[in-house]
Amino acid sequence: MMAEDRTLVRVRLETEIKDEDQKQNIVVDEPGDYVQKGDAHIIRFTEKTEDEAKVDNLVTIHPDKVIIRRTGPIRMNQVFREKQSTESVYHHQYGKFHLQTTTKTISFEESNDVLKGMLKINYDLEVNGQQKQRHRLSLRFKEEGQS
């Protein structure tokens, strides 16, 4: 496979956010593309926000960490390392938030017969030093046109 051999994929990103008494589910389902460079898996897709703005997402899955970079009206570079805390800043039109991410588990499974994969990350997120919220992120991707 060549370095820039991109494959069109369908991306489904589900995030479940829990705090003491509330649960919120966010689902993004968009076309994107996938490329593998060495031992890194790279998935790109554009999500539309509620106000129709476009946010580009770049998810890079390494053996020891996952990086989610968002650019556009929302900007963020979030790093997940299992059993570690990382810090980042979330920029949006109303200002910026300081994020502290404590990653509990990361799992990534891929299939080689059909290009598809599933990334799961369980983490706690503290925004501007406020109460932690539990997050469960699952990102599925599969080659377009495959059932």
Phi and psi in degrees as a GROMACS rama.xvg file:
@    title "Ramachandran Plot"
@    xaxis  label "Phi"
@    yaxis  label "Psi"
@TYPE xy
-75.8945  159.629  MET-2
-58.4511  -38.538  ALA-3
-107.701  33.612  GLU-4
-84.0319  87.7059  ASP-5
-84.0535  140.631  ARG-6
-117.601  132.767  THR-7
-72.1029  131.817  LEU-8
-132.999  162.023  VAL-9
-101.081  130.717  ARG-10
-114.204  132.013  VAL-11
-126.82  113.766  ARG-12
-111.1  119.566  LEU-13
-118.503  130.565  GLU-14
-123.789  125.693  THR-15
-109.583  125.589  GLU-16
-116.93  128.105  ILE-17
-126.029  131.735  LYS-18
-124.627  -163.532  ASP-19
-46.6734  -50.0162  GLU-20
-129.974  9.39765  ASP-21
-127.813  151.607  GLN-22
-134.738  134.168  LYS-23
-129.067  138.392  GLN-24
-118.335  130.914  ASN-25
-120.578  128.197  ILE-26
-124.125  129.674  VAL-27
-119.463  127.951  VAL-28
-131.4  105.905  ASP-29
-143.606  156.73  GLU-30
-74.2418  153.672  PRO-31
-158.679  -164.42  GLY-32
-140.357  162.28  ASP-33
-132.271  140.432  TYR-34
-144.791  146.955  VAL-35
-111.802  129.43  GLN-36
-125.152  109.265  LYS-37
60.6787  -126.561  GLY-38
-97.8066  15.0613  ASP-39
-103.188  137.68  ALA-40
-107.274  127.365  HIS-41
-122.056  124.705  ILE-42
-121.267  129.012  ILE-43
-121.008  137.841  ARG-44
-157.638  160.877  PHE-45
-114.282  127.749  THR-46
-106.481  147.699  GLU-47
-99.1304  131.079  LYS-48
-81.0018  175.29  THR-49
-57.7977  -31.9955  GLU-50
-95.6784  24.3832  ASP-51
69.4055  10.9362  GLU-52
-73.0546  153.657  ALA-53
-105.492  129.709  LYS-54
-119.827  122.576  VAL-55
-83.6407  133.907  ASP-56
-117.354  134.642  ASN-57
-128.369  115.46  LEU-58
-111.196  119.319  VAL-59
-115.028  120.002  THR-60
-105.955  112.052  ILE-61
-105.57  164.225  HIS-62
-59.7125  -31.5055  PRO-63
-110.362  -1.68313  ASP-64
-164.869  163.749  LYS-65
-127.672  135.78  VAL-66
-119.889  128.528  ILE-67
-115.567  116.812  ILE-68
-114.112  128.927  ARG-69
-119.35  134.586  ARG-70
-133.349  152.912  THR-71
125.724  -146.479  GLY-72
-62.8626  -22.6148  PRO-73
-114.008  128.797  ILE-74
-125.702  132.562  ARG-75
-161.658  147.28  MET-76
-133.651  99.381  ASN-77
-108.545  129.561  GLN-78
-112.947  133.125  VAL-79
-115.462  123.329  PHE-80
-129.118  127.717  ARG-81
-56.6461  135.349  GLU-82
62.5161  24.3129  LYS-83
-133.572  159.929  GLN-84
-104.904  139.698  SER-85
-132.028  156.233  THR-86
-119.935  147.621  GLU-87
-154.349  173.802  SER-88
-123.893  134.446  VAL-89
-105.731  116.169  TYR-90
-104.259  133.845  HIS-91
-148.485  -178.862  HIS-92
-62.44  -20.5358  GLN-93
-97.229  6.71384  TYR-94
131.523  -152.051  GLY-95
-138.96  151.911  LYS-96
-119.121  143.803  PHE-97
-90.1302  128.409  HIS-98
-114.018  134.486  LEU-99
-117.946  120.006  GLN-100
-108.937  121.569  THR-101
-110.302  108.376  THR-102
-85.9643  127.863  THR-103
-91.7816  -57.3299  LYS-104
-138.903  148.01  THR-105
-130.166  130.229  ILE-106
-134.2  141.778  SER-107
-137.252  125.612  PHE-108
-123.915  140.354  GLU-109
-133.654  156.815  GLU-110
-115.866  139.833  SER-111
-99.048  -22.7184  ASN-112
-69.3835  -45.3562  ASP-113
-118.524  140.515  VAL-114
-72.3738  107.519  LEU-115
-158.66  160.262  LYS-116
-161.647  167.775  GLY-117
-142.522  122.817  MET-118
-111.391  132.137  LEU-119
-128.903  132.131  LYS-120
-131.595  127.044  ILE-121
-106.977  126.255  ASN-122
-153.536  159.813  TYR-123
-102.385  141.505  ASP-124
-126.514  128.66  LEU-125
-114.927  123.111  GLU-126
-106.044  122.724  VAL-127
49.1974  39.4517  ASN-128
71.292  9.39367  GLY-129
-79.6488  -177.846  GLN-130
-54.8749  141.319  GLN-131
-68.6133  143.869  LYS-132
-117.777  142.629  GLN-133
-86.3403  133.753  ARG-134
-122.089  140.931  HIS-135
-125.424  117.417  ARG-136
-109.171  132.233  LEU-137
-131.851  128.171  SER-138
-120.354  116.896  LEU-139
-110.141  142.909  ARG-140
-139.826  147.208  PHE-141
-151.354  151.966  LYS-142
-57.4413  134.721  GLU-143
-57.7166  140.778  GLU-144
86.7025  -4.75763  GLY-145
-96.8289  144.339  GLN-146
